[in-house]
Amino acid sequence: MGTLSLGVLVGLGVLLWIFPGVGAALHPQETVLLRSLGLKARPSPRSPAPVPPWLWKMFQKRSEAPKESRNPCWVEEFQVPGNVIRIFPDQGHLIHREEPQSWICLQKRLYFNFSALEEREELTLAQLEIQFSHNQYQGSSLVHPFQLSLYRAPQMTLHGMSTHTYSRQLLVEQSFAHLHKSFAFNVTEVAKEWQTPSKNLGLFLEISLPASPKSSLCSKLDSMLSTSLLVVSLTPGQCKSPRRKRNAYYVPVSASNICKPRRLYISFTEVGWENWIIAPQGYLANYCLGECPFPLTEELNSTNHAILQTIPCCVPVRLSPISVLYYDNNDNVVLRHYEDMVVDECGCR
C-alpha cells in the first residue's frame, strides 16, 4: 500500500468524519481507493456463497494477532507466500454420455473463472476442495469402494463433445468408502496455466464403482457433490521486504500541537460498501497531524534530510497491516491482507 493510497484513504475518512453521509458523492476518491485495494470497480455480489468457517477463523486469527507479529504476505496455514486468498466456486457442468457405462457414477467438468486475478499476480497455491453432503445416502460398503479420478480436462470437453479416456491426463486417483468425506488436492501447477484464459480448460472429474454391479449406489450422487477451488496468490507491489524497525521517540502528551497520530475510524458503512465487505465493518486508520518545529530534534523522529529542509512535514513513519474479507464481482469469497493501512507512529520529514 503506497503513500498515495494511504493519503486517499485518510482524505476520504476525514471528509466522512467532518461531513457524515457524503460517501455517495466521493466518486473520484472512491475509484482510487478501490484501485489501491486491487479492484477496478465497486463489487456488486449477486449470489454470494457463505463464507467457509475455516476462512472466518483465518480472518479472526489475523485480526486478533499482535501488530508486530503480523505478516500480511505469508499464509501460515498453508506455509506459502501470499496476501490474497480466494474461494472460486465451480462453474462447470455434468457430462451426460450417450452410452452410459454402469460402473461410472458421475462425470463432470470443473471450471473456475480466473478473470479476477490481476495480470502479474503470482499464484502460490491452488487446492481443489471436493465435498459430499451426507443427506439420506448411506454410502457404499467397504467391499465396493468408490473410485475418484481427476484429470486435466481435454480440449474436446470444453466444446461439449464426447470424452475419450486416451486423451486425458490423470492427475489424482483416490478410493473412498463413504460420501460424508471431503478431499483436498493440490493442483497448483495446473492452475498456474489457467491465468492465460485460452489455457483455462479446467479439470475433468470422474467417480465410479468399478467393483460393484449395483448402479443404485450411484443414485443422486451429483446432487451431493460440491466442488470449489482455494487459491492463494501474491499481489505485485503490495508485499515489500521487511522494514527495519526504527527507534521510537515519543513527545510529551501535553504537547497537543506537536506532530503525532490522531484517531480516525474508517466506517465501510459510511462509504456505502457494506453490501460487499463482509468484515470488518470498519477499522481505526488514524492519520498524522501536528507541527514540526525548526530546528528538529530526535524526539520528533526526524531524519537528516528533514533537518536540512526549511519546512518539514508530519508524515507516517510506522504503519501496520489489516485484513479484509469481501465478495468480488464474480461472487468469489476473498480474504486479502493489506500492508501499511494503519498509522501507528508519526514523524517529521
matplotlib code that plots the C-alpha trace (Angstrom):
import matplotlib.pyplot as plt

x = [0.0, 1.8, 1.7, -0.9, -3.5, -2.9, -3.4, -6.6, -7.9, -7.2, -8.7, -11.8, -12.0, -11.5, -14.3, -16.7, -15.8, -16.4, -19.3, -21.2, -23.3, -21.3, -20.0, -22.2, -20.6, -16.9, -16.6, -13.0, -11.6, -13.5, -12.1, -8.5, -9.2, -10.7, -7.7, -5.4, -7.5, -6.8, -10.3, -11.3, -14.9, -17.1, -18.2, -21.9, -22.3, -25.4, -25.5, -22.7, -21.7, -21.5, -18.0, -16.4, -15.9, -12.1, -11.8, -13.6, -11.1, -8.2, -9.6, -10.2, -6.7, -5.1, -7.3, -6.5, -2.8, -0.4, 0.6, 4.3, 3.7, 1.5, 3.0, 0.5, 2.4, 2.7, -0.1, 0.9, -1.9, -0.6, 3.1, 3.1, 3.7, 0.6, -1.6, -4.8, -6.9, -9.9, -12.6, -13.6, -17.0, -17.1, -18.8, -18.5, -21.2, -22.1, -21.3, -24.0, -22.8, -24.8, -23.9, -23.6, -21.4, -22.9, -19.8, -19.4, -21.5, -20.6, -18.5, -18.2, -16.1, -14.8, -14.2, -13.0, -13.2, -9.8, -10.7, -10.5, -6.7, -4.5, -2.2, 1.0, -0.5, 1.7, -0.3, 1.4, -1.2, -4.3, -6.2, -9.2, -11.9, -14.4, -17.2, -20.1, -23.2, -24.4, -28.2, -30.0, -27.4, -25.9, -22.7, -21.2, -19.7, -16.0, -16.4, -17.3, -15.4, -15.9, -13.1, -12.4, -10.3, -9.2, -7.8, -6.5, -9.5, -9.1, -9.9, -13.0, -14.7, -14.8, -16.9, -19.3, -18.0, -17.7, -14.8, -12.2, -10.1, -7.0, -6.8, -7.0, -4.0, -4.6, -3.7, -5.1, -6.7, -8.4, -10.6, -13.1, -16.0, -18.4, -19.8, -19.6, -15.8, -14.1, -11.0, -8.3, -6.0, -3.0, -3.4, -1.1, 1.0, -2.1, -3.9, -0.9, -1.6, -5.2, -4.0, -3.8, -7.5, -7.0, -5.4, -8.1, -9.8, -10.5, -10.4, -12.3, -13.8, -15.0, -16.4, -17.1, -17.8, -15.6, -16.1, -19.8, -22.7, -25.2, -25.8, -28.2, -25.2, -24.6, -28.1, -28.3, -24.5, -24.5, -26.8, -24.5, -21.3, -19.8, -16.5, -14.6, -11.0, -8.9, -6.3, -3.5, -1.7, 0.8, -0.1, 2.9, 4.0, 2.0, 4.5, 7.7, 10.8, 10.5, 11.4, 14.0, 12.4, 13.2, 14.0, 10.8, 10.9, 7.7, 6.8, 5.1, 1.3, 0.9, 2.3, -1.0, 0.1, 3.2, 3.3, 1.7, -1.0, -4.6, -7.5, -9.6, -12.1, -13.0, -16.5, -17.2, -20.9, -20.4, -18.6, -21.5, -19.5, -21.5, -23.1, -19.8, -17.4, -18.1, -15.6, -14.5, -17.3, -14.6, -11.2, -9.0, -6.9, -5.5, -3.6, -0.7, -1.2, 0.8, 3.6, 7.2, 9.1, 12.5, 15.2, 14.0, 15.0, 15.3, 12.2, 10.2, 11.7, 13.4, 15.8, 18.9, 17.1, 14.3, 16.7, 18.0, 14.5, 13.1, 9.5, 9.4, 6.1, 4.3, 4.1, 3.6, 6.9, 5.4, 2.3, 0.7, -1.5, -5.2, -7.2, -10.4, -13.0, -15.2, -17.0, -15.7, -17.7, -17.7, -19.2, -15.9, -15.1, -11.8, -9.6, -7.0, -4.2, -3.0, 0.2, 0.5, -3.2, -3.0, -0.8, 1.0, 3.6, 4.3, 7.4, 8.8, 10.4]
y = [0.0, 3.1, 6.7, 7.7, 5.1, 5.9, 9.6, 9.0, 6.7, 9.3, 12.1, 10.0, 9.3, 12.9, 14.0, 11.4, 12.4, 16.1, 15.6, 12.4, 10.9, 12.3, 8.8, 8.7, 11.8, 10.7, 9.0, 10.1, 9.3, 6.0, 5.0, 5.5, 3.7, 0.7, 0.5, 0.6, -2.4, -4.3, -3.7, -1.9, -1.1, -1.5, -5.1, -5.9, -9.5, -11.2, -14.7, -14.8, -18.1, -18.4, -17.8, -21.2, -21.5, -22.1, -18.8, -16.9, -18.4, -17.3, -13.7, -13.6, -15.0, -12.3, -9.6, -10.6, -11.1, -8.5, -5.9, -6.7, -10.4, -9.9, -10.8, -9.9, -11.6, -15.1, -17.7, -19.7, -22.2, -23.4, -22.4, -20.4, -16.7, -14.8, -11.8, -12.8, -15.9, -16.6, -19.3, -19.9, -21.7, -24.4, -23.2, -26.5, -28.9, -32.5, -34.7, -37.0, -39.8, -41.2, -44.7, -44.7, -47.3, -49.0, -48.6, -44.8, -42.8, -39.3, -37.4, -33.6, -30.9, -28.5, -24.9, -21.9, -18.4, -16.8, -13.4, -11.8, -12.4, -9.5, -9.9, -10.0, -11.7, -14.7, -17.8, -19.8, -22.4, -23.9, -26.5, -28.3, -28.9, -31.8, -32.4, -34.8, -33.8, -36.8, -36.3, -39.6, -41.5, -44.4, -44.8, -47.9, -50.7, -51.2, -54.2, -51.9, -48.6, -45.6, -44.6, -40.9, -39.9, -36.3, -35.5, -32.4, -31.5, -32.2, -29.6, -31.5, -31.3, -27.6, -27.8, -30.4, -33.2, -36.8, -37.5, -40.0, -41.6, -41.8, -38.0, -37.3, -36.8, -38.4, -36.2, -37.9, -41.2, -41.9, -44.7, -44.0, -45.8, -43.2, -40.0, -37.9, -37.4, -34.4, -34.2, -31.6, -32.0, -29.7, -28.6, -25.6, -26.4, -26.9, -23.8, -21.6, -22.2, -21.0, -17.4, -17.5, -17.6, -19.7, -22.4, -22.5, -25.7, -26.7, -30.3, -33.5, -35.4, -39.0, -41.1, -44.7, -48.1, -50.4, -53.4, -53.2, -54.2, -52.1, -49.0, -47.9, -46.9, -44.0, -42.6, -38.9, -38.6, -35.4, -33.6, -34.4, -33.2, -29.8, -28.5, -25.3, -24.1, -22.3, -20.1, -18.2, -15.5, -12.7, -9.2, -7.5, -4.2, -4.8, -7.0, -5.3, -6.5, -6.2, -2.7, -2.2, -1.1, 2.4, 3.5, 5.2, 8.6, 9.9, 13.5, 14.5, 14.1, 17.7, 18.9, 18.6, 20.6, 18.5, 16.0, 12.7, 10.2, 11.3, 9.0, 8.3, 5.5, 4.5, 3.1, 1.0, 1.6, 5.3, 4.7, 2.6, -0.7, -2.8, -4.9, -6.4, -6.1, -8.9, -7.9, -5.8, -3.1, -0.6, 0.0, 2.5, 4.0, 7.1, 9.9, 12.3, 15.9, 18.5, 20.9, 20.1, 23.0, 24.0, 23.1, 19.5, 17.2, 13.4, 13.4, 14.1, 11.1, 13.5, 12.4, 14.1, 15.0, 16.6, 18.7, 20.2, 21.2, 24.5, 23.2, 19.5, 17.7, 15.5, 12.0, 8.3, 6.6, 3.3, 1.6, -1.8, -4.1, -5.1, -8.0, -7.6, -10.3, -9.5, -10.6, -9.7, -9.1, -12.9, -13.7, -15.2, -15.0, -13.2, -12.7, -10.1, -8.7, -5.1, -3.5, 0.0, 0.7, 1.8, 4.7, 3.7, 6.4, 9.8, 11.8, 14.9, 14.5]
z = [0.0, -1.2, 0.1, -2.5, -1.4, 2.3, 1.6, -0.3, 2.4, 5.1, 3.0, 2.4, 6.1, 7.1, 4.8, 6.1, 9.7, 9.0, 6.7, 7.5, 4.7, 1.8, 0.8, -2.3, -3.8, -3.4, -6.8, -7.7, -4.2, -4.1, -7.5, -6.4, -3.1, -4.9, -7.1, -4.1, -2.9, -6.1, -7.5, -10.8, -9.6, -6.6, -6.4, -6.7, -5.5, -6.9, -5.4, -2.9, -1.3, 2.5, 4.0, 4.9, 8.7, 8.3, 6.4, 9.2, 11.6, 9.4, 9.3, 13.1, 13.8, 11.8, 13.2, 16.8, 16.4, 17.8, 15.2, 15.5, 14.7, 11.6, 8.2, 5.6, 2.8, 4.3, 4.8, 7.8, 7.5, 4.1, 4.5, 1.3, 0.5, -0.4, 0.6, -1.2, -0.5, -2.8, -2.9, -6.5, -7.0, -9.6, -12.8, -14.7, -15.9, -15.7, -18.7, -20.0, -22.1, -25.0, -24.0, -20.1, -18.5, -15.5, -13.3, -13.9, -11.4, -12.4, -14.9, -14.5, -16.0, -13.3, -14.4, -12.3, -13.6, -13.1, -14.5, -11.0, -10.8, -11.8, -14.8, -12.7, -9.7, -8.6, -7.8, -5.0, -4.1, -5.7, -3.7, -5.1, -2.4, -3.0, -0.5, -0.3, 1.6, 3.6, 3.1, 3.3, 1.4, 3.4, 1.3, -0.2, 1.8, 2.2, -0.1, -3.0, -2.6, -4.9, -7.2, -7.7, -10.7, -11.5, -15.0, -16.8, -18.9, -22.7, -25.3, -26.5, -23.1, -23.4, -26.6, -25.2, -27.3, -26.1, -23.8, -24.8, -21.9, -24.0, -24.4, -20.7, -18.3, -14.9, -12.0, -9.0, -8.1, -4.8, -3.3, -0.6, 1.0, 2.3, 0.9, 4.0, 3.4, 1.9, -0.1, -0.9, -3.8, -4.7, -8.3, -8.2, -11.3, -13.5, -12.1, -12.9, -16.6, -16.2, -15.7, -19.5, -20.5, -23.6, -21.5, -18.8, -19.7, -16.1, -14.8, -15.5, -12.5, -12.7, -9.9, -10.4, -8.7, -10.8, -8.4, -7.9, -10.2, -8.1, -10.1, -7.4, -5.2, -7.6, -7.1, -6.6, -6.4, -8.5, -6.0, -3.1, -4.8, -4.0, -5.5, -5.1, -5.6, -2.9, -4.4, -2.6, -4.5, -4.1, -5.4, -7.0, -5.4, -2.2, -0.5, 0.3, 2.1, 5.9, 7.1, 9.7, 12.9, 13.9, 17.4, 18.6, 20.4, 21.8, 22.5, 25.8, 25.8, 26.9, 23.6, 21.7, 18.7, 18.0, 15.2, 16.3, 15.3, 15.5, 15.9, 12.8, 12.3, 8.7, 8.5, 5.4, 6.0, 5.7, 2.4, 1.2, 1.0, 3.5, 0.8, -0.4, 2.5, 4.9, 7.7, 9.3, 9.4, 9.7, 11.2, 13.1, 10.3, 12.2, 10.5, 11.2, 12.2, 14.0, 13.9, 13.0, 14.6, 13.3, 14.1, 14.6, 17.4, 17.7, 19.8, 16.6, 14.7, 12.3, 9.6, 8.4, 5.2, 7.1, 9.2, 6.0, 4.9, 5.8, 6.1, 7.3, 7.2, 9.7, 8.0, 9.0, 9.9, 11.1, 9.8, 10.2, 8.1, 8.2, 6.7, 4.8, 4.0, 1.0, -2.2, -5.6, -8.8, -9.6, -6.1, -5.0, -1.3, -0.9, 2.2, 1.4, 3.6, 3.1, 4.2, 5.6, 6.3, 10.0, 11.1, 14.3, 14.6, 13.0, 12.5, 10.7, 7.3]

ax = plt.figure().add_subplot(projection="3d")
ax.plot(x, y, z, "-o")
ax.set_aspect("equal")
plt.show()
